[in-house]
Amino acid sequence: MQQDNTYELVSALFIKLLAVVYFVAFASLSGQIVGLVGQDGILPVTDLLEYGTTHFGWKRYLAYPTVFWINAGDTALTAATWLGCAFSVLLFLNYKTRFSLIVLYLLYLSLYHASQTFLNFQWDYLLIEAGFLAIFLTPNSRIIIFLYRWLLFRLRFMSGLSKIVSNDPGWAGLSALAFYFETQPLPHVGGWYAHQLPEWILILATAAVLFIELVIPFMMFMSRKYRFIAAWVTISLQLLIIITSNHNWFNILTIILCLFLFDDRAIRRALPASLCNWLLEQKQLATITSWLRLPSYAFASIILVTSSIQIWEMASGIRMTGNTARVLDYIQRWSLANPYHVFPTVNQQRVELVIEGTVDGRTWLPYKFKYKPGELNKPLYVVIPHQPRLDWMIWFVPLHPVFEYWFENFLYALLDNSPGVTALLEHNPFPDTPPLAIRVQAFEYKFTDFDEHEATGNWWKIRYLGPFDPLPIISR
């Protein structure tokens, strides 16, 4: 076998880096899971399991594949996150590699379903899908290496395709990046500086994003030279996103997936010989055995068919119905194949919700969040690779009524001074006595420019929009 066509070093390096991403994902969730879906959390997982039992009967295990059917208590939820961290370390240390990969897949899949809307993001099921494929990864498994390239292709191409079919005026008019940095969920300081760039640069950058997402992915299936070009262009875009946006470990995982566009010879040129030798000595992934070969082919067929249908649905706007739709839904519940659509639309206005409570009906005090915009001079934190789920989710609430159900639960949890929920905040103004009522007010936030920032020290300027409908005030 020629050296250009070997992937032993690529596979070993990928497994090490996947272990790091798994660790970060589980560790990030460990301090949040109880407040989000614990017994007194915003969306208790026990309610989800009860719903599954009532509506699905024995099929509940297929509808919600999670280990929390055994125990869904706060201790079990937290233990799952720390167990995930532990097995991530074992995976990195090359201990029971295949078994560790299976456990990590099942644990994160379980937390994905248990966390409901709070883990219903593309990076979550990208990690699950990438982790599932890793169970069958071996250096000589061409089908799995192809599936990783296919996964990266879908992630990038479907993101571009979704921007076209959405008919979003920002992408159609090449003005998306004139608004994106200011209106993204959790801007950091790099986004503030990017927002100050001249309009013509932002227009060219918007066009470049569309080209990179719609054209470059096809090079991933071409000859070695063009695969390398696709890899470096994709990596460059991800690095630019990292220095201008808070997207946890999403872009890092995308970069890691680009490894499969290279080969061992390319990796040897990029890494020190001692590191390459150490990776190869680990022998994490043995030659594929008969018990892995047949399942890998079967799952490959399922993934290729399902994901091809997903692309067709996005491109045509036609959704499958009947038994086909039900089968596709069950496959997606196991995150074997997922649709991807990174920022198909870009908001042109940033609406921030300010939540205030009172104990006497006269004086209202604000709840402060750790990362989302609040005070005008509050630092624009870089939180990568952490994913603050509550701060991120509140960004969606003004955008669509579908998010109001969990937001209302959140407000009632604040009325109860739920310890797990208030622990997600930077400051609870009522640590001893629960508030009598809570109100929500809406403000438009816009970035300051260089002169305004120098004069005031503020990153933001605001305009009051009024009480937030339909939940301006709630009380006990």
Buried (B, 14 or more C-beta within 10 A) or exposed (E): EEEEEBBBBBBBBBBBBBBBBBBBBBBBBBBBBBBBBBBBBBBBBBEBBEEBEEEEEEEBEEBBBBBBBEEBBBEBBBBBBEBBBBBBBBBBBBEEBBEBBBBBBBBBBBBBBBBBBBBEBBBBBBBBBBBBBBBBBBBBBEBBBBBBBBBBBBBBBBBBBBBBEBEBEBBEEBBBBBBBBBBBBBBBBBBBBBBEBEEEEBBBBBBBBBEBBBEBBEBBBEEBEBBBBBBBBBBEBBEBBBBBBBBBBBBBBBBBBBBBBBBBBBBBEEBEEEBBEEBBEBEBBEEBEEEBBEEBEEBBEBBBBBBEBBBEBBEEEEEBEEEEEEBBEBBBBBBBBBBBBBBBBBBBEBBBBBBBBBBEEEEBBBBBBBBBBBEBEBEBBBBBBBBBBBBBBBBBBBEEEEBBEBBBBBBBBBBEBBEBBBEBBEEBBBEEEBBBBBBBBBBBBBBBEEEBBEEEEBBBBBEEBEEBEEBEBBEE
